[in-house]
Amino acid sequence: MDALISARDLVKLYTMGEETVHALDGVTFDIARGDYAAIVGPSGSGKSTLMNILGGLDTPTGGSLSIDGADMLALDDEGLAAFRNHTIGFVFQSFNLLSRLTAIENVELPMIYAGVPPAQRRERAKEMLHRVGLGERMTHRPTQLSGGQQQRVAIARALAGEPALLLADEPTGALDTQTGKDILALFNSLNREGATVVIVTHDLEVAEKTRRTIEMRDGRIVGDRMNGAQAA
Amino acid sequence: MIRTSDLISSAGRALRANPLRSALTALGVIIGVASVVAMVSLGRGAQASVQASISSLGSNLLVVVPGAQRGGGGVRMAPGSFESLTMADVEAIEREVSGLVAVSPSQRGAGQLVANGLNWNTRIEGVTPAYLLARDWEVEHGRFFDEREERQARKVLVLGASVARELFPNVDPIGQSVRIQGGMFEVIGVLESKGQTGFGQDQDDIVLAPFSTVKRRISGRQRRADTVSQISIKTESEAALARAEEDITNLLRQRHRTSEGEDDFTVQNLNSIMETANQATAAFTGLLAGISAVSLLVGGIGIMNIMLVSVTERTREIGLRKALGARKADILHQFGLEAIALSVAGGIVGLIIGMTGAWGITSIFNLPFAVGVDTALLAIGFSGLVGVIFGAYPAWRAAQLDPIEALRRE
């Protein structure tokens, strides 16, 4: 399998007053297309920084990073915006749906920035909501939906732009155990349909549900193993 | 690239999400634009009214009156308070000044008219037939007296419209007899109505009679036989006006042996009076519009304030939009457009209110209602500009937000 993500000696420095913090301190890994990986670690391990960099929200200070053929250190502001729009589908812990928009309008949002014509994006949004099992609730607003349903809308939104990488930040953190399991099952089935999924979490139980766990500590990768429990 | 239609509908949605706040924010601009539009419209109406009343006195008209209006030391007499102009002056002007089409002396008098069992006190103006031409006046009914009747001091009258109405409410006044100071006069015509002057004086409350008749039979007995109380002069064109004014002034100075500053006469140029009046109303309008513009400025600051609050409140939304692929320019345009939409909507409502207000006030004060397309376009363009100026900074702030920080914000 060819690598979707290829990171070499990634470094990210933050200057806090006098002190320089190595949020990432020489991180090297590959993630193949179609992989289902979890990045785990306690807070301060650098996993959030890594996620921001993988999502094109932040840029590394050093090393090299190529995602879906794009050299992430060479992209400017506009290039990063286009990268986020076309290559990444974000899923957040707190869903981040716009409360004044209906479910289907929330799903359309990334396609608006891609300039997709209205009829086409409505069609695509419907398709995505059906795919996450919310075909009946397309005109509901976020406040009329349960947490699990809201996260499904967010996943439909992430899928809408046909991204190369689905990037989820603690996707089950705000959900009860059963709903969390359902959401992970959804990721699992999306992965089997071909999506590359990377979940960032501090929850080892969540990480075990994926195919591969990358463990981080103090800005370094300290473990990278395949999960035997993953039955697929 | 985001589609323009999506940008517009997105701004519309954001404003509709908080209708009361949007309305209150727009209120500042509404009040500003409404007052500017009302003031400019009122000013225009006043200007049109002043212009109409001055030009109703006659176009290209010079009026020479005795007395000095301005000038050097000594006692200054009010114009017309004594009689320094004579028939000889009138003849000299007719003979020596070129470019004139009508020169008419007039002798002012006043008296009580009795006819038809009714009576009326009014101004009786002794004039020559050239007076009608000089004053751009017409006989509506009947006829005016001619040169011969004037020379023979015939006892004929031409009534102003108001006088005709007061004395002969139900009768055709032509051919009727009117008694003035014991003498019987015949009515031969009625003048067309000129309405009020800009100062509320009824121009139709007047009776015109031959100059010599008024001189001999009404007001002339106590005075010198050859004086006149006013000379009305019409020039052939507006261009000839300044030249004629100068020529007449020089001629009269020479004849009266006065020097500049000691003149015992005044030449009034109605065009320059109109110009002065126009300047005065324009300055007044400008002043009012300027004061109103301050409230528009305050409205703009209100928009900036609310947009800044909105950017702070919607920080997470901005972060999310950026994470989903919005470029800085997209965020800038979205928030900028919201400010412009608020401001232009306020401008349109303000325009309607301002016009309605101006229409109400002009109809109360009987002024012409003058609203131009330019006023409307200016109001809307100006409010759009307010939106751009005061929306720019909040929109820029929104565009500059770091998406990671913004998404972390509660």
Interface residues (C-beta under 8 A of the other chain):
Chain A: N52 G55 L57 D58 D77 E78 A81 A82 R84 N85 H86 F90 F92 N96 L98 R100 L101 L109 P110 I112 Y113 A114 G115 P117 P118 R157 G161
Chain B: M1 I2 R3 S5 D6 S10 R13 A14 A17 R316 E317 L320 R321 K322 A323 L324 G325 A326 R327 K328 D330 P403 I404 L407
